[in-house]
């Protein structure tokens, strides 16, 4: 029986992995075609036009520069080109002083990695500088001299930039997906807090706190995708008109980040309030309703920020602002039937979170604060 259960679980896991793999491959089809065409084109240009023999670095540098990374492509191109060139220079100098051999290669590689980390924090830059320097020591120079590899790396980078400019993907796609995931998590944090209040379950409030803490990688990923998307919108003429939208999304992300931080502070305080029974039944019900309504407004904000069509996008944002204004106008301890000091602290900690959400929805900072009822 246990063996059959184990086989069933393994089969489900395998089916899930296969299904996920197919979805990932399907979504990567167009980028894969671009990367293939770019790598082969760069290799062919370096071999047939420049006359380089086996210009592998033209193909590999174009693949690195395009890639599936969220890092901006222009930075990757610069890291590949500079890392390759400096690596050859360092390798040649140390080869002249130390000679060639295994222990010399170890010394060169160690020195190159430390030098790369001193000069820049980029992973690709470190890899390229270390790789080129050790290749200079261990392998004979290609026809045309050691800097042929550096020229090949520049060719690959230029081809990658040409693909970015001439055949770009919509730079808003990844940030939209990211903000949708991020706001979904924030809404779920608020719903878990509401449920924790309704059932007087401090453990669930603590789980909401943990869920809020786990959102930091999503924020970091969105910041990276916004930087890369901003670069595409700047380089590609077809998408320059979307730079304002990306700037607005970047500004909204700052406020969403603050809202998530405040949600963690709120969830921690809520855990304590539940443990100490600091809220009456009426206050518990009122605050739980506020949390549920705020979560619904966050869902509306998510629809607005992730929407493709401008008209629908503005409509969702207007609805989100309206809902958030109505909720903010009730955030006063007396309005919510909160009378004890610890319960009042819960309401006080929710007010800055509401200001952050209003600002994320496009409300001016001063106006957002004025919507809150005076204390």
Secondary structure, DSSP 8 states (H G I E B T S, - for coil): -HHHHHHHHHHHHHHHHHHHHHHHHHHTHHHHHHHHHHHHHHHHIIIIIS--SS-HHHHHHHHHHHSS-SS-HHHHHHHHHHHHHHHHHHHHHHHHHH-SSHHHHHHHHHHHHHHHHHH---HHHHHHHHHHHHHHHHS---TT-TTHHHHHHHHHHHHHHHHHHHS---THHHHHHHHHHHHHHHHHHHHHHHHHHHTT-HHHHHHHHHHHHTTHHHHHHHHHHHHHHHHHHHH-GGGGGGHHHHHHHHHHHHHHHHHHHHHHHHHHHHHHHHHTT-S-HHHHHHHHHHHHHHHHHHHHHHHHHH-SSHHHHHHHHHHHHHHHHHHHTT-STTTTT--SHHHHHHHHHHHHHHHHHHHHTT--HHHHHHHS---
